[in-house]
Amino acid sequence: MKRTMKAVLVAVMILAALTSIMPSAKAVSRSPDMAKPLPGNSIRIALVRLEDVSPWYALNPKRLELLRYIADYLASRHVPFQVAMIPIYLDPATGIRIGIDTPDDLRVKEFITTIHYMISKGGEIGLHGYTHQMGEGVTGDSIEFSNNQHAIEGTVAYMAARVDAALAAAKTADIPITFWETPHYTASPEQYTYLESRFSIIYEPGPTNHRTKEPFLRSSSNPATGKVCFVPTPLGMVEGPKQTQSIVLFADDSHRQILASLFFHPFRERLPSSDAAPSSPEDETGAYLERIIPAFQSHGFVFVSVTQVRKQLLAKTQSHHAKAAQPTLP
């Protein structure tokens, strides 16, 4: 009888181990469900964020076509992705202002339609500031907030007004917001405390250590927000062929254990219908994602969303607390 019970126990343990290392079929479905859990702990995860996606793309229909092409490609590879959206594009020197708060503009309508299309392909949308610029700066080029709490741009009041405006614009466009990313990761300590009370996911390294390599949770002062999840991008930004090659080599190194998280400006990608290959190896545009995504997937990485990351961290925390609360058997 004892041998039988022992055999059953061993079989159960083996089954549990196998279940924990097998990737969930749901995690790689064609239209990823962002509420699904992460794969087992032995599966290496990766994240990709499309950076600085503002109505600037609506100034040229080809740019919107490029956004849709990228969304289609990522969906075809079963890759959930994040879109860091800037609601308002400003170029003070030329007087250009185009934003999702003016949906009657036909160009803006096309941009909003494109954002919804990206959502349908597995994209999660976050706010990347309100204008991602300050003073006479152009959207995407300059910072929006300050790490100096004594400067007006470093105050909570200044940030709160812009966060509220960004959220209101997104609501007008019926765009659901999942996360926040501070422009150039620059804000004062008080502003970060404020952000933690407004967003449950902040897609950046965190307010104290920009070299953070792994996602982590922090307690928020707002009970409605609960635990705030910070998700860094240790692999940095894809700028051109050199960075692409470096990231591909990272995927090939099984001993590297930092989070495989990166970000990418969509305008650097090239439409298949564009003129042939880059004119030189240093060309600023190319089929970068088509090199990076397969490289990671061929080495066993599974792409996930920031929502999945937060859910997994919360689940681990709850499991740890539950184990700690169990009485010790004599």
Secondary structure, 3 states (H helix, E strand, C coil): CHHHHHHHHHHHHHHHHHHHHCCCHHHHCCCCCCCCCCCCCCCCEEEEEEEEECHHHHHCHHHHHHHHHHHHHHHHCCCCEEEEECCEEEECCCCEEEECCCCCCHHHHHHHHHHHHHHHCCEEEEECCCCCCCCCCCCCCCCCCCCCCCCHHHCHHHHHHHHHHHHHHHHHCCCCCCEECCHHHCCCHHHHHHHHHHCCEECCCCCCCCCCCCCEEEECCCCCCCEEEECCCCCCEECCHHHHHHHHHHHHCCCCCCCEEEEECHHHCCCCCCCCCCCCCCCCCCCCHHHHHHHHHHCCCEECCHHHHHHHHHHHHHHHHHHHHCCCCC
